[in-house]
């Protein structure tokens, strides 16, 4: 049985009377912030297949976001 993924809850929670509009998760917010830094690093790598860059960035930024959430839980 796999462990349930912790997405950190809503990044910008709304009042409880609007439960259907919870917005992005904290994990998505952290990933978006990490992407700002990492995207320019990947663009500058010579010889990297441009078609693979978006997938590589996505993997890395979500790994960073997961690490940030794990650190918050300590």
The first five atom37 places (N, CA, C, CB, O) and aatype in JSON, in Angstrom:
{
  "aatype": [20, 20, 20, 20, 20, 20, 20, 20, 20, 20, 20, 20, 20, 20, 20, 20, 20, 20, 20, 20, 20, 20, 20, 20, 20, 20, 20, 20, 20, 20, 20, 20, 20, 20, 20, 20, 20, 20, 20, 20, 20, 20, 20, 20, 20, 20, 20, 20, 20, 20, 20, 20, 20, 20, 20, 20, 20, 20, 20, 20, 20, 20, 20, 20, 20, 20, 20, 20, 20, 20, 20, 20, 20, 20],
  "atom_mask": [
    [1, 1, 1, 1, 1],
    [1, 1, 1, 1, 1],
    [1, 1, 1, 1, 1],
    [1, 1, 1, 1, 1],
    [1, 1, 1, 1, 1],
    [1, 1, 1, 1, 1],
    [1, 1, 1, 1, 1],
    [1, 1, 1, 1, 1],
    [1, 1, 1, 1, 1],
    [1, 1, 1, 1, 1],
    [1, 1, 1, 1, 1],
    [1, 1, 1, 1, 1],
    [1, 1, 1, 1, 1],
    [1, 1, 1, 1, 1],
    [1, 1, 1, 1, 1],
    [1, 1, 1, 1, 1],
    [1, 1, 1, 1, 1],
    [1, 1, 1, 1, 1],
    [1, 1, 1, 1, 1],
    [1, 1, 1, 1, 1],
    [1, 1, 1, 1, 1],
    [1, 1, 1, 1, 1],
    [1, 1, 1, 1, 1],
    [1, 1, 1, 1, 1],
    [1, 1, 1, 1, 1],
    [1, 1, 1, 1, 1],
    [1, 1, 1, 1, 1],
    [1, 1, 1, 1, 1],
    [1, 1, 1, 1, 1],
    [1, 1, 1, 1, 1],
    [1, 1, 1, 1, 1],
    [1, 1, 1, 1, 1],
    [1, 1, 1, 1, 1],
    [1, 1, 1, 1, 1],
    [1, 1, 1, 1, 1],
    [1, 1, 1, 1, 1],
    [1, 1, 1, 1, 1],
    [1, 1, 1, 1, 1],
    [1, 1, 1, 1, 1],
    [1, 1, 1, 1, 1],
    [1, 1, 1, 1, 1],
    [1, 1, 1, 1, 1],
    [1, 1, 1, 1, 1],
    [1, 1, 1, 1, 1],
    [1, 1, 1, 1, 1],
    [1, 1, 1, 1, 1],
    [1, 1, 1, 1, 1],
    [1, 1, 1, 1, 1],
    [1, 1, 1, 1, 1],
    [1, 1, 1, 1, 1],
    [1, 1, 1, 1, 1],
    [1, 1, 1, 1, 1],
    [1, 1, 1, 1, 1],
    [1, 1, 1, 1, 1],
    [1, 1, 1, 1, 1],
    [1, 1, 1, 1, 1],
    [1, 1, 1, 1, 1],
    [1, 1, 1, 1, 1],
    [1, 1, 1, 1, 1],
    [1, 1, 1, 1, 1],
    [1, 1, 1, 1, 1],
    [1, 1, 1, 1, 1],
    [1, 1, 1, 1, 1],
    [1, 1, 1, 1, 1],
    [1, 1, 1, 1, 1],
    [1, 1, 1, 1, 1],
    [1, 1, 1, 1, 1],
    [1, 1, 1, 1, 1],
    [1, 1, 1, 1, 1],
    [1, 1, 1, 1, 1],
    [1, 1, 1, 1, 1],
    [1, 1, 1, 1, 1],
    [1, 1, 1, 1, 1],
    [1, 1, 1, 1, 1]
  ],
  "atom_positions": [
    [[0.84, -1.19, 0.0], [0.0, 0.0, 0.0], [0.88, 1.24, 0.0], [-0.95, 0.0, 1.21], [1.8, 1.35, 0.81]],
    [[0.59, 2.17, -0.9], [1.42, 3.36, -1.01], [0.99, 4.43, 0.0], [1.35, 3.92, -2.42], [-0.17, 4.53, 0.39]],
    [[1.98, 5.22, 0.39], [1.73, 6.3, 1.35], [1.08, 7.47, 0.63], [3.06, 6.74, 2.04], [1.42, 7.76, -0.51]],
    [[0.16, 8.13, 1.29], [-0.54, 9.28, 0.69], [0.42, 10.47, 0.59], [-1.79, 9.66, 1.52], [1.13, 10.79, 1.54]],
    [[0.42, 11.1, -0.57], [1.29, 12.25, -0.84], [0.8, 13.47, -0.08], [1.34, 12.54, -2.35], [-0.4, 13.76, -0.05]],
    [[1.72, 14.19, 0.52], [1.39, 15.43, 1.22], [1.6, 16.59, 0.26], [2.26, 15.6, 2.51], [2.72, 16.88, -0.14]],
    [[0.5, 17.26, -0.1], [0.57, 18.4, -1.0], [0.65, 19.72, -0.24], [-0.63, 18.42, -1.91], [0.66, 20.79, -0.86]],
    [[0.71, 19.67, 1.07], [0.9, 20.87, 1.87], [-0.35, 21.68, 2.13], [1.88, 21.72, 1.22], [-0.29, 22.7, 2.81]],
    [[-1.49, 21.24, 1.61], [-2.72, 21.99, 1.78], [-2.78, 23.14, 0.8], [-2.84, 22.51, 3.21], [-1.9, 23.28, -0.05]],
    [[-3.81, 23.98, 0.89], [-3.94, 25.09, -0.05], [-2.89, 26.17, 0.2], [-5.33, 25.69, 0.04], [-2.58, 26.49, 1.34]],
    [[-2.36, 26.72, -0.89], [-1.35, 27.78, -0.77], [-1.97, 29.08, -0.29], [-0.65, 28.0, -2.12], [-1.37, 29.81, 0.5]],
    [[-3.16, 29.36, -0.76], [-3.85, 30.59, -0.4], [-5.27, 30.22, 0.0], [-3.83, 31.64, -1.57], [-6.21, 30.42, -0.78]],
    [[-5.44, 29.69, 1.2], [-6.77, 29.21, 1.6], [-7.82, 30.31, 1.61], [-6.7, 28.57, 2.95], [-7.55, 31.47, 1.93]],
    [[-9.02, 29.9, 1.25], [-10.15, 30.82, 1.24], [-11.04, 30.54, 2.44], [-10.95, 30.71, -0.08], [-10.87, 29.51, 3.11]],
    [[-11.96, 31.41, 2.72], [-12.86, 31.19, 3.85], [-13.62, 29.87, 3.71], [-13.84, 32.35, 3.98], [-13.89, 29.43, 2.59]],
    [[-13.98, 29.25, 4.82], [-14.65, 27.95, 4.78], [-15.99, 27.96, 4.05], [-14.86, 27.46, 6.17], [-16.46, 26.9, 3.63]],
    [[-16.61, 29.11, 3.9], [-17.89, 29.15, 3.2], [-17.71, 29.06, 1.67], [-18.64, 30.42, 3.56], [-18.7, 29.08, 0.94]],
    [[-16.48, 28.97, 1.19], [-16.19, 28.78, -0.23], [-15.36, 27.5, -0.43], [-15.45, 30.01, -0.81], [-14.27, 27.58, -1.01]],
    [[-15.82, 26.36, 0.03], [-14.98, 25.14, 0.0], [-14.64, 24.65, -1.41], [-15.68, 24.04, 0.74], [-13.64, 23.96, -1.59]],
    [[-15.45, 25.0, -2.4], [-15.18, 24.51, -3.75], [-14.05, 25.27, -4.45], [-16.43, 24.58, -4.58], [-13.6, 24.85, -5.51]],
    [[-13.6, 26.38, -3.88], [-12.55, 27.19, -4.47], [-11.32, 27.2, -3.56], [-13.04, 28.62, -4.73], [-11.08, 28.17, -2.84]],
    [[-10.56, 26.13, -3.6], [-9.39, 26.05, -2.73], [-8.09, 26.49, -3.4], [-9.23, 24.65, -2.22], [-7.08, 26.66, -2.73]],
    [[-8.09, 26.67, -4.72], [-6.9, 27.16, -5.4], [-5.79, 26.13, -5.48], [-6.4, 28.38, -4.72], [-6.02, 24.93, -5.31]],
    [[-4.59, 26.6, -5.74], [-3.45, 25.69, -5.9], [-2.97, 25.19, -4.54], [-2.31, 26.4, -6.64], [-3.23, 25.79, -3.5]],
    [[-2.25, 24.07, -4.6], [-1.69, 23.52, -3.37], [-0.39, 24.23, -3.04], [-1.47, 21.98, -3.5], [0.2, 24.9, -3.89]],
    [[0.04, 24.08, -1.81], [1.31, 24.66, -1.4], [2.44, 24.02, -2.21], [1.54, 24.46, 0.11], [3.42, 24.69, -2.53]],
    [[2.32, 22.73, -2.52], [3.32, 22.03, -3.34], [3.45, 22.7, -4.71], [2.95, 20.53, -3.5], [4.56, 22.93, -5.19]],
    [[2.31, 23.01, -5.34], [2.35, 23.68, -6.64], [2.97, 25.08, -6.52], [0.93, 23.79, -7.22], [3.73, 25.49, -7.4]],
    [[2.66, 25.78, -5.46], [3.22, 27.12, -5.26], [4.74, 27.04, -5.09], [2.58, 27.8, -4.02], [5.47, 27.8, -5.72]],
    [[5.2, 26.11, -4.25], [6.64, 25.94, -4.06], [7.32, 25.58, -5.38], [6.93, 24.85, -3.0], [8.39, 26.1, -5.7]],
    [[6.7, 24.68, -6.15], [7.28, 24.28, -7.43], [7.37, 25.46, -8.38], [6.45, 23.15, -8.07], [8.38, 25.62, -9.08]],
    [[6.35, 26.29, -8.41], [6.37, 27.46, -9.27], [7.47, 28.43, -8.9], [5.03, 28.16, -9.22], [8.11, 29.03, -9.77]],
    [[7.69, 28.59, -7.61], [8.75, 29.49, -7.16], [10.13, 28.92, -7.52], [8.65, 29.71, -5.64], [11.01, 29.67, -7.93]],
    [[10.3, 27.61, -7.38], [11.58, 26.98, -7.73], [11.83, 27.06, -9.23], [11.6, 25.51, -7.27], [12.98, 27.19, -9.66]],
    [[10.77, 27.0, -10.02], [10.91, 27.03, -11.48], [11.52, 28.34, -11.95], [9.56, 26.81, -12.14], [12.25, 28.36, -12.95]],
    [[11.25, 29.4, -11.27], [11.79, 30.71, -11.65], [13.31, 30.66, -11.67], [11.29, 31.81, -10.68], [13.95, 31.24, -12.56]],
    [[13.89, 29.99, -10.72], [15.35, 29.89, -10.64], [15.89, 28.83, -11.59], [15.77, 29.57, -9.21], [16.86, 29.08, -12.3]],
    [[15.27, 27.66, -11.61], [15.82, 26.54, -12.38], [15.68, 26.68, -13.88], [15.17, 25.28, -11.95], [16.55, 26.21, -14.62]],
    [[14.65, 27.3, -14.36], [14.42, 27.38, -15.81], [15.61, 28.01, -16.52], [13.15, 28.18, -16.11], [16.05, 27.52, -17.56]],
    [[16.14, 29.08, -15.98], [17.27, 29.74, -16.63], [18.52, 28.85, -16.61], [17.57, 31.08, -15.96], [19.35, 28.93, -17.52]],
    [[18.67, 28.02, -15.58], [19.81, 27.1, -15.53], [19.75, 26.08, -16.66], [19.87, 26.39, -14.17], [20.76, 25.79, -17.29]],
    [[18.58, 25.53, -16.91], [18.43, 24.53, -17.97], [18.61, 25.15, -19.35], [17.07, 23.86, -17.87], [19.19, 24.52, -20.23]],
    [[18.13, 26.34, -19.54], [18.23, 27.0, -20.85], [19.69, 27.22, -21.23], [17.48, 28.33, -20.84], [20.03, 27.21, -22.41]],
    [[20.54, 27.42, -20.24], [21.94, 27.72, -20.52], [22.8, 26.47, -20.72], [22.52, 28.55, -19.39], [23.98, 26.59, -21.04]],
    [[22.24, 25.25, -20.53], [23.01, 24.03, -20.7], [23.14, 23.71, -22.18], [22.36, 22.84, -19.94], [22.15, 23.48, -22.86]],
    [[24.36, 23.71, -22.66], [24.61, 23.46, -24.08], [24.47, 21.97, -24.37], [26.0, 23.98, -24.49], [24.92, 21.13, -23.59]],
    [[23.86, 21.64, -25.5], [23.74, 20.26, -25.92], [22.56, 19.51, -25.31], [24.98, 19.55, -25.6], [22.38, 18.32, -25.6]],
    [[21.78, 20.15, -24.49], [20.61, 19.51, -23.87], [19.46, 19.52, -24.87], [20.21, 20.22, -22.55], [19.16, 20.55, -25.47]],
    [[18.81, 18.37, -25.04], [17.69, 18.25, -25.97], [16.55, 19.14, -25.49], [17.22, 16.77, -26.09], [15.99, 18.93, -24.41]],
    [[16.19, 20.14, -26.29], [15.17, 21.12, -25.9], [13.82, 20.47, -25.62], [15.02, 22.16, -26.99], [13.04, 21.0, -24.83]],
    [[13.54, 19.35, -26.26], [12.25, 18.68, -26.03], [12.18, 18.05, -24.64], [12.03, 17.61, -27.09], [11.08, 17.82, -24.13]],
    [[13.32, 17.76, -24.04], [13.35, 17.14, -22.71], [13.35, 18.16, -21.58], [14.56, 16.25, -22.59], [13.05, 17.82, -20.44]],
    [[13.68, 19.4, -21.89], [13.84, 20.42, -20.86], [12.59, 20.62, -19.99], [14.21, 21.74, -21.5], [12.72, 20.63, -18.77]],
    [[11.39, 20.76, -20.56], [10.22, 20.97, -19.69], [10.0, 19.82, -18.69], [8.97, 21.13, -20.55], [9.67, 20.06, -17.53]],
    [[10.18, 18.59, -19.15], [10.02, 17.44, -18.25], [11.07, 17.41, -17.15], [10.07, 16.15, -19.03], [10.77, 17.09, -16.0]],
    [[12.3, 17.75, -17.51], [13.37, 17.78, -16.52], [13.13, 18.86, -15.47], [14.73, 18.0, -17.21], [13.32, 18.64, -14.28]],
    [[12.71, 20.02, -15.94], [12.4, 21.12, -15.01], [11.27, 20.71, -14.08], [12.03, 22.42, -15.77], [11.36, 20.93, -12.87]],
    [[10.21, 20.12, -14.62], [9.06, 19.72, -13.81], [9.47, 18.71, -12.74], [7.95, 19.12, -14.7], [9.06, 18.82, -11.58]],
    [[10.28, 17.74, -13.12], [10.74, 16.74, -12.14], [11.52, 17.42, -11.01], [11.62, 15.67, -12.82], [11.29, 17.14, -9.83]],
    [[12.43, 18.29, -11.38], [13.27, 18.94, -10.37], [12.49, 19.88, -9.46], [14.38, 19.7, -11.05], [12.7, 19.87, -8.25]],
    [[11.6, 20.69, -10.03], [10.9, 21.65, -9.18], [9.95, 20.96, -8.21], [10.14, 22.65, -10.03], [9.77, 21.42, -7.08]],
    [[9.33, 19.85, -8.64], [8.46, 19.12, -7.71], [9.27, 18.36, -6.67], [7.55, 18.15, -8.47], [8.81, 18.17, -5.55]],
    [[10.47, 17.93, -7.01], [11.36, 17.32, -6.01], [11.74, 18.36, -4.95], [12.64, 16.73, -6.69], [11.77, 18.05, -3.76]],
    [[12.01, 19.58, -5.4], [12.33, 20.66, -4.46], [11.11, 20.97, -3.59], [12.8, 21.94, -5.22], [11.23, 21.13, -2.38]],
    [[9.94, 21.06, -4.21], [8.71, 21.35, -3.46], [8.45, 20.26, -2.42], [7.51, 21.47, -4.42], [8.08, 20.56, -1.29]],
    [[8.64, 19.0, -2.8], [8.44, 17.9, -1.84], [9.42, 18.0, -0.68], [8.61, 16.55, -2.53], [9.06, 17.73, 0.47]],
    [[10.67, 18.38, -0.97], [11.67, 18.55, 0.09], [11.29, 19.7, 1.01], [13.06, 18.79, -0.52], [11.5, 19.62, 2.22]],
    [[10.75, 20.77, 0.45], [10.33, 21.9, 1.27], [9.18, 21.52, 2.2], [9.93, 23.09, 0.38], [9.15, 21.92, 3.36]],
    [[8.23, 20.76, 1.68], [7.11, 20.32, 2.51], [7.6, 19.38, 3.6], [6.03, 19.63, 1.65], [7.16, 19.47, 4.74]],
    [[8.51, 18.47, 3.26], [9.06, 17.55, 4.26], [9.8, 18.32, 5.35], [10.01, 16.53, 3.59], [9.71, 17.98, 6.52]],
    [[10.52, 19.35, 4.96], [11.24, 20.17, 5.95], [10.27, 20.89, 6.88], [12.15, 21.2, 5.23], [10.54, 21.03, 8.07]],
    [[9.16, 21.35, 6.36], [8.15, 22.01, 7.19], [7.56, 21.08, 8.23], [7.03, 22.57, 6.32], [7.16, 21.52, 9.31]],
    [[7.51, 19.78, 7.91], [6.91, 18.81, 8.81], [7.81, 18.46, 10.0], [6.56, 17.56, 8.06], [7.34, 17.87, 10.97]],
    [[9.08, 18.82, 9.93], [10.02, 18.49, 11.01], [9.71, 19.27, 12.26], [11.46, 18.76, 10.58], [10.39, 19.12, 13.27]]
  ]
}
